[in-house]
């Protein structure tokens, strides 16, 4: 896809502020003439991640074509349309997508935006469409109604969760479920009726919950992500542990923080290579050197998946009869991280990596990370302006 103009970028920023998730596609002159477009990697990812369609499991040929109701927006009007998603018999079945009636609103190399909501595609020409004017119009129009409905639904879920948190806070300090650093989050999720699991999905109807003690200004967890072992010299957490681990009492472990701006006591550091879009972990041992790799694309996807919308919940910790209790007091509500900032914050040492690897008594290696964490001061750099709420 071609580089977006500044005007097109500003339109996307305005939609992002309104909680709109979208995909972009650039029809070519040949594509418009033949009523065919390639479903690019970003479009396929958008469809798959939002559980709309998975080309990977779709058969080739017209008998496997999938059609989805579509509305094409043209200023104050809507064109009712159908989206066709298919893989032809020829050319290895390269994924294709087409919207009937698209030629009425798009020219070659315009950027077309796709929104999926309530079982239908909502399509408009980002290049030509006056997004700001329609959203600010005093006249009711279909596009404004769509954005307000999506935005309102998102706010409804956030308000529902906020009210639940306020109810929990009003009951006073809650005893910790376990004596552990993670208890502040586990106790809150249990109070909310959320099952404790290792899912990579957000915790509550698309909203991620991150809890922390107000007395600690530690780094905050963003997400866990193992390296891409297929691109790495080391092929497992066990190899990392064997190379850099140490004995503590009866355990053989590696608990350390790794940064791009300094080496730690194990001689480990991070290096961002923007040219090949990789984050690389390096050892100062010349016999080891670079030993694991993450692709930036994967890290960006994890960030967007985990933190599309997040409640960062602050709790006051007190001891009552020898048991830690939590009084949940403040929520910071962030939305839509700025992915391009992630790389910068890694490079500046504001986002770091923690290894938490241990070989247990049975000889099995357990890895709780690697955890990507951000300094508290970095939240405002990674996320657009947030909202804060007092729970009491």
BELLIN-V501524 format. One record per backbone hydrogen bond with DSSP energy under -0.5 kcal/mol. NH is the residue of the N-H (numbers start at 1). CO is the residue of the C=O. E is the energy in kcal/mol with one decimal. If there is no record, write none. Layout:
nh=(NH;NH)
co=(CO;CO)
e=(E;E)
This chain:
nh=(9;10;11;12;13;14;15;16;17;18;18;19;20;21;23;25;27;27;32;33;34;35;36;37;39;40;44;45;46;47;48;49;50;51;52;53;55;57;58;61;64;65;66;68;70;71;72;73;73;74;77;79;80;81;83;84;85;85;86;86;88;93;94;96;97;98;100;100;102;104;105;106;109;110;112;112;113;114;115;117;117;120;121;122;123;124;125;126;126;127;129;131;134;135;136;137;145;146;147;148;149;150;151;152;153;154;155;156;157;158;159;160;161;162;163;164;165;166;167;168;169;170;171;171;172;174;176;180;183;184;185;186;187;188;189;190;191;192;193;194;197;204;205;207;208;208;210;212;214;216;220;222;223;225;228;229;231;232;232;234;240;241;242;243;244;245;246;248;251;252;253;253;254;256;256;258;259;260;264;267;269;270;271;273;273;274;277;278;279;280;280;281;282;283;284;286;288;289;291;292;294;296;299;300;301;302;303;304;305;306;307;308;310;311;312;312;313;313;314;314;315;316;318;320;320;323;325;326;327;328;329;330;331;332;333;333;334;334;336;337;338;339;341;342;342;343;344;345;346;347;348;349;350;351;352;352;353;354;355;357;358;359;360;360;363;366;366;368;370;371;372;372;373;373;374;375;378;379;381;382;383;384;384;387;389;391;392)
co=(5;6;7;8;9;10;11;12;13;14;15;16;15;19;114;112;25;110;28;29;30;31;31;97;95;38;40;41;42;43;44;45;46;48;47;47;53;54;55;87;61;62;85;83;81;121;79;71;123;77;74;72;78;70;68;98;66;83;84;96;94;90;91;86;37;84;82;98;99;101;102;102;27;107;25;110;124;23;122;115;120;117;69;115;71;113;73;111;124;111;125;129;130;131;132;133;141;142;143;144;145;146;147;148;149;150;151;152;153;154;155;156;157;158;159;160;161;162;163;164;165;166;167;168;169;326;324;178;180;181;182;182;183;184;185;186;187;188;190;189;195;207;203;204;206;309;311;313;315;213;374;372;372;370;293;227;228;228;229;291;236;237;238;239;240;241;253;251;248;359;246;251;357;254;355;353;262;346;268;264;282;259;280;271;278;272;273;273;294;271;278;292;269;289;267;284;285;285;281;281;279;277;295;296;297;298;299;300;301;302;303;304;334;208;310;332;210;311;312;330;212;327;325;318;323;320;318;174;316;326;314;314;389;312;331;387;310;332;308;307;382;337;338;338;339;339;340;341;342;343;344;346;345;345;350;373;258;371;256;254;366;252;358;364;360;358;364;356;354;354;223;370;352;371;220;350;375;376;378;378;379;335;336;333;331;329;329)
e=(-2.4;-2.2;-1.8;-1.9;-2.3;-2.0;-2.0;-2.7;-2.1;-0.7;-0.6;-2.0;-2.0;-0.6;-2.0;-2.2;-0.6;-0.6;-2.3;-1.9;-2.3;-0.8;-2.4;-0.9;-2.1;-1.3;-2.9;-2.4;-2.1;-2.5;-2.5;-3.2;-1.5;-1.7;-3.2;-1.1;-0.5;-1.1;-1.1;-2.7;-1.7;-1.4;-2.6;-2.0;-2.3;-2.3;-2.7;-0.5;-3.2;-2.9;-2.1;-2.9;-0.6;-3.3;-3.1;-3.0;-3.1;-0.5;-0.5;-1.7;-0.6;-1.9;-1.3;-2.8;-2.5;-1.5;-2.2;-0.5;-1.9;-1.4;-1.9;-1.6;-3.5;-2.0;-3.0;-0.6;-3.0;-2.9;-2.4;-0.5;-2.6;-1.5;-2.4;-3.1;-2.9;-1.8;-0.5;-1.5;-1.0;-1.2;-2.9;-1.6;-2.2;-2.4;-2.1;-0.6;-2.3;-2.1;-2.3;-2.6;-2.1;-2.4;-2.8;-2.6;-2.0;-2.0;-2.4;-2.0;-1.6;-1.9;-2.7;-2.0;-2.3;-2.5;-2.4;-1.7;-2.3;-2.2;-1.9;-2.0;-2.6;-2.0;-0.7;-1.0;-1.6;-2.6;-3.2;-1.3;-1.6;-0.8;-0.8;-2.1;-2.7;-1.0;-2.6;-2.1;-2.0;-1.8;-1.1;-3.2;-0.7;-3.0;-0.5;-2.4;-0.5;-2.8;-2.6;-2.2;-3.4;-1.4;-3.2;-3.1;-1.2;-2.2;-3.3;-1.2;-1.5;-0.6;-0.7;-2.7;-1.2;-2.6;-2.6;-1.7;-2.1;-2.8;-2.6;-2.7;-2.4;-0.7;-2.7;-0.5;-2.6;-0.6;-1.5;-3.6;-0.7;-0.5;-2.0;-2.3;-1.8;-2.2;-2.5;-0.6;-2.9;-0.7;-0.6;-2.1;-3.1;-2.9;-0.5;-2.5;-3.1;-1.7;-1.7;-0.7;-2.3;-2.5;-2.5;-1.1;-2.7;-2.4;-1.9;-2.8;-2.1;-2.2;-2.3;-2.4;-2.6;-2.7;-2.5;-0.5;-2.6;-3.0;-0.6;-2.9;-2.9;-0.8;-0.6;-3.2;-2.4;-2.7;-2.2;-0.6;-2.8;-1.7;-3.6;-2.7;-2.4;-0.7;-2.9;-1.2;-2.5;-2.2;-0.5;-3.7;-2.3;-0.7;-2.8;-0.5;-3.3;-1.1;-1.7;-0.7;-1.2;-0.7;-0.9;-2.7;-2.0;-2.4;-1.7;-1.5;-2.1;-2.0;-0.5;-2.4;-2.5;-2.6;-2.5;-2.2;-2.3;-2.3;-0.6;-2.9;-2.2;-3.4;-0.5;-2.5;-0.6;-2.3;-3.2;-0.5;-2.4;-0.6;-2.6;-2.1;-2.6;-1.2;-1.0;-1.5;-2.3;-0.8;-0.5;-1.8;-2.7;-3.1;-0.5)
